[in-house]
Amino acid sequence: MKPDISVVVPLRNEAPNVLTLADRIFRAIDNGQRVVELIFVDDGSTDETWIRVLEAKNLDSRVRALRHSRNAGQSAALWTGFKACEAKVIATLDGDLQNDPADLPGMLAELENCDMVVVFERSGATILSAGSPAALHESPGNGSRGGFSRLGLQPPSLQIVRSCVT
């Protein structure tokens, strides 16, 4: 059965977090109403991240394991994950446990009325922004890292988008 949502998580030396993160993601969004796939992309880790990813895959068949032979960067790891997604809704979050997967259900609910939902962080506060990808990228300084910084925002690390948006 084709998944309803793909969750892409780029990883770089995050071995201690992999199993906990997989568990938290599935507990947050696996309510029996949607089929979920979790795509871990190991971006050339030098610790035991890949071993933990394979362990997560062995524990749950919804986990997909992808690996870069060397570090290519977070953007490349996300792109690798996006290309492998089978769902029409894609969520991303970092592998460092800084983003709470428990935020995903609320974001999915927001997605019913728009094409993209992004969580920004500013001075310890969480800002939820929903709309079209173009509008969201215009609001924080045309989506550039510098624009995020000018507004006191960290670049988004928790986001959900419809994959059919062009």
C-alpha positions as a Markdown table, in Angstrom:
| # | Residue | x | y | z |
|---|---|---|---|---|
| 1 | Met | 0.0 | 0.0 | 0.0 |
| 2 | Lys | 1.3 | 3.4 | -1.0 |
| 3 | Pro | 2.0 | 5.7 | 2.0 |
| 4 | Asp | 0.0 | 8.8 | 2.7 |
| 5 | Ile | 2.9 | 10.6 | 4.3 |
| 6 | Ser | 6.7 | 10.3 | 3.9 |
| 7 | Val | 8.9 | 11.6 | 6.7 |
| 8 | Val | 12.4 | 12.4 | 5.6 |
| 9 | Val | 15.2 | 12.7 | 8.2 |
| 10 | Pro | 18.7 | 13.5 | 7.2 |
| 11 | Leu | 21.3 | 12.1 | 9.7 |
| 12 | Arg | 24.9 | 12.9 | 10.3 |
| 13 | Asn | 26.5 | 11.2 | 13.3 |
| 14 | Glu | 23.2 | 10.9 | 15.1 |
| 15 | Ala | 23.5 | 7.2 | 16.3 |
| 16 | Pro | 22.1 | 7.8 | 19.8 |
| 17 | Asn | 19.0 | 9.4 | 18.4 |
| 18 | Val | 17.9 | 7.1 | 15.6 |
| 19 | Leu | 15.8 | 4.5 | 17.5 |
| 20 | Thr | 14.2 | 7.1 | 19.8 |
| 21 | Leu | 13.4 | 9.4 | 16.8 |
| 22 | Ala | 11.8 | 6.5 | 14.9 |
| 23 | Asp | 9.6 | 5.6 | 17.9 |
| 24 | Arg | 8.6 | 9.2 | 18.5 |
| 25 | Ile | 7.7 | 9.8 | 14.8 |
| 26 | Phe | 5.5 | 6.6 | 14.6 |
| 27 | Arg | 3.8 | 7.3 | 18.0 |
| 28 | Ala | 3.0 | 10.9 | 16.8 |
| 29 | Ile | 1.5 | 10.2 | 13.4 |
| 30 | Asp | 0.6 | 6.6 | 13.3 |
| 31 | Asn | -3.1 | 6.8 | 14.3 |
| 32 | Gly | -4.3 | 3.9 | 12.0 |
| 33 | Gln | -5.8 | 6.4 | 9.6 |
| 34 | Arg | -2.8 | 7.0 | 7.4 |
| 35 | Val | 0.0 | 4.9 | 6.1 |
| 36 | Val | 3.5 | 6.4 | 7.0 |
| 37 | Glu | 6.9 | 5.7 | 5.6 |
| 38 | Leu | 10.0 | 7.0 | 7.5 |
| 39 | Ile | 13.1 | 7.6 | 5.3 |
| 40 | Phe | 16.4 | 7.9 | 7.1 |
| 41 | Val | 19.2 | 9.3 | 5.0 |
| 42 | Asp | 22.6 | 8.7 | 6.6 |
| 43 | Asp | 24.8 | 11.5 | 5.2 |
| 44 | Gly | 28.2 | 9.8 | 5.4 |
| 45 | Ser | 28.2 | 9.4 | 9.2 |
| 46 | Thr | 31.4 | 8.3 | 10.9 |
| 47 | Asp | 29.7 | 6.9 | 14.0 |
| 48 | Glu | 27.2 | 4.0 | 14.3 |
| 49 | Thr | 24.3 | 5.9 | 12.7 |
| 50 | Trp | 24.1 | 3.5 | 9.8 |
| 51 | Ile | 23.9 | 0.5 | 12.2 |
| 52 | Arg | 21.1 | 2.2 | 14.1 |
| 53 | Val | 19.2 | 3.0 | 10.9 |
| 54 | Leu | 19.4 | -0.7 | 9.8 |
| 55 | Glu | 18.3 | -1.7 | 13.3 |
| 56 | Ala | 15.3 | 0.6 | 13.0 |
| 57 | Lys | 14.5 | -0.8 | 9.6 |
| 58 | Asn | 14.7 | -4.4 | 11.0 |
| 59 | Leu | 12.3 | -3.4 | 13.8 |
| 60 | Asp | 9.7 | -1.7 | 11.5 |
| 61 | Ser | 9.2 | -2.3 | 7.8 |
| 62 | Arg | 8.0 | 1.2 | 7.3 |
| 63 | Val | 11.5 | 2.5 | 7.8 |
| 64 | Arg | 13.6 | 3.0 | 4.6 |
| 65 | Ala | 17.3 | 3.3 | 4.9 |
| 66 | Leu | 19.4 | 5.3 | 2.4 |
| 67 | Arg | 23.0 | 6.2 | 2.7 |
| 68 | His | 25.6 | 8.5 | 1.2 |
| 69 | Ser | 29.1 | 7.0 | 1.0 |
| 70 | Arg | 30.5 | 10.3 | 2.1 |
| 71 | Asn | 29.2 | 13.5 | 3.6 |
| 72 | Ala | 27.4 | 15.6 | 1.0 |
| 73 | Gly | 25.5 | 18.0 | 3.3 |
| 74 | Gln | 22.0 | 18.3 | 4.7 |
| 75 | Ser | 20.4 | 19.6 | 1.5 |
| 76 | Ala | 21.8 | 16.7 | -0.5 |
| 77 | Ala | 20.5 | 14.3 | 2.1 |
| 78 | Leu | 17.1 | 15.8 | 2.0 |
| 79 | Trp | 17.1 | 15.7 | -1.9 |
| 80 | Thr | 18.1 | 12.0 | -1.7 |
| 81 | Gly | 15.1 | 11.4 | 0.6 |
| 82 | Phe | 12.7 | 13.4 | -1.5 |
| 83 | Lys | 13.6 | 11.4 | -4.6 |
| 84 | Ala | 12.7 | 8.2 | -2.7 |
| 85 | Cys | 9.4 | 9.4 | -1.3 |
| 86 | Glu | 6.3 | 7.5 | -2.3 |
| 87 | Ala | 3.7 | 9.8 | -0.6 |
| 88 | Lys | 2.1 | 13.0 | -1.8 |
| 89 | Val | 2.8 | 14.6 | 1.5 |
| 90 | Ile | 6.3 | 15.0 | 2.7 |
| 91 | Ala | 7.5 | 16.0 | 6.2 |
| 92 | Thr | 11.0 | 16.8 | 7.2 |
| 93 | Leu | 12.7 | 17.1 | 10.5 |
| 94 | Asp | 16.3 | 17.0 | 11.8 |
| 95 | Gly | 17.7 | 13.9 | 13.4 |
| 96 | Asp | 19.1 | 15.7 | 16.5 |
| 97 | Leu | 15.8 | 15.5 | 18.5 |
| 98 | Gln | 15.5 | 19.3 | 18.6 |
| 99 | Asn | 12.2 | 19.1 | 16.8 |
| 100 | Asp | 9.3 | 17.3 | 18.5 |
| 101 | Pro | 7.5 | 14.8 | 16.2 |
| 102 | Ala | 4.5 | 15.5 | 18.4 |
| 103 | Asp | 4.1 | 18.7 | 16.4 |
| 104 | Leu | 3.5 | 16.8 | 13.2 |
| 105 | Pro | -0.3 | 16.0 | 13.7 |
| 106 | Gly | -1.1 | 19.7 | 14.2 |
| 107 | Met | 0.9 | 20.5 | 11.1 |
| 108 | Leu | -0.9 | 17.9 | 9.1 |
| 109 | Ala | -4.2 | 19.4 | 10.2 |
| 110 | Glu | -3.0 | 22.8 | 9.0 |
| 111 | Leu | -2.0 | 21.3 | 5.7 |
| 112 | Glu | -5.7 | 20.6 | 4.9 |
| 113 | Asn | -6.1 | 24.3 | 4.1 |
| 114 | Cys | -2.8 | 25.1 | 2.4 |
| 115 | Asp | 0.1 | 23.5 | 0.5 |
| 116 | Met | 3.0 | 24.0 | 3.0 |
| 117 | Val | 3.4 | 24.3 | 6.8 |
| 118 | Val | 6.7 | 25.4 | 8.3 |
| 119 | Val | 7.9 | 25.8 | 11.9 |
| 120 | Phe | 10.4 | 28.5 | 12.6 |
| 121 | Glu | 12.2 | 29.2 | 15.8 |
| 122 | Arg | 12.8 | 32.7 | 17.1 |
| 123 | Ser | 14.3 | 33.4 | 20.6 |
| 124 | Gly | 13.0 | 30.2 | 22.0 |
| 125 | Ala | 9.5 | 30.7 | 20.6 |
| 126 | Thr | 8.0 | 28.5 | 17.9 |
| 127 | Ile | 6.3 | 30.2 | 15.0 |
| 128 | Leu | 3.9 | 28.2 | 12.8 |
| 129 | Ser | 3.5 | 29.5 | 9.3 |
| 130 | Ala | 1.2 | 28.0 | 6.7 |
| 131 | Gly | 0.4 | 28.9 | 3.1 |
| 132 | Ser | 1.8 | 28.5 | -0.3 |
| 133 | Pro | 5.5 | 27.7 | -0.8 |
| 134 | Ala | 6.1 | 31.0 | -2.6 |
| 135 | Ala | 4.4 | 33.0 | 0.1 |
| 136 | Leu | 6.4 | 31.3 | 2.9 |
| 137 | His | 9.7 | 31.8 | 1.1 |
| 138 | Glu | 8.9 | 35.5 | 0.5 |
| 139 | Ser | 8.0 | 36.2 | 4.1 |
| 140 | Pro | 11.4 | 35.2 | 5.6 |
| 141 | Gly | 13.6 | 37.1 | 3.2 |
| 142 | Asn | 13.0 | 35.1 | 0.0 |
| 143 | Gly | 13.9 | 31.9 | 1.7 |
| 144 | Ser | 17.6 | 32.7 | 2.0 |
| 145 | Arg | 19.6 | 31.9 | 5.2 |
| 146 | Gly | 20.4 | 35.6 | 5.4 |
| 147 | Gly | 16.7 | 36.5 | 5.3 |
| 148 | Phe | 15.9 | 34.1 | 8.2 |
| 149 | Ser | 18.7 | 35.6 | 10.2 |
| 150 | Arg | 17.6 | 39.2 | 9.5 |
| 151 | Leu | 14.2 | 38.4 | 11.0 |
| 152 | Gly | 15.8 | 36.6 | 14.0 |
| 153 | Leu | 14.5 | 33.2 | 12.7 |
| 154 | Gln | 16.4 | 29.9 | 12.4 |
| 155 | Pro | 16.0 | 28.2 | 9.0 |
| 156 | Pro | 13.1 | 25.9 | 9.2 |
| 157 | Ser | 13.9 | 22.3 | 10.2 |
| 158 | Leu | 10.4 | 21.0 | 10.6 |
| 159 | Gln | 8.2 | 21.3 | 7.6 |
| 160 | Ile | 5.4 | 19.6 | 5.7 |
| 161 | Val | 4.7 | 20.1 | 2.0 |
| 162 | Arg | 2.5 | 18.5 | -0.6 |
| 163 | Ser | 4.9 | 16.8 | -3.1 |
| 164 | Cys | 2.7 | 17.7 | -6.1 |
| 165 | Val | 3.3 | 21.4 | -5.5 |
| 166 | Thr | 5.4 | 22.9 | -8.3 |
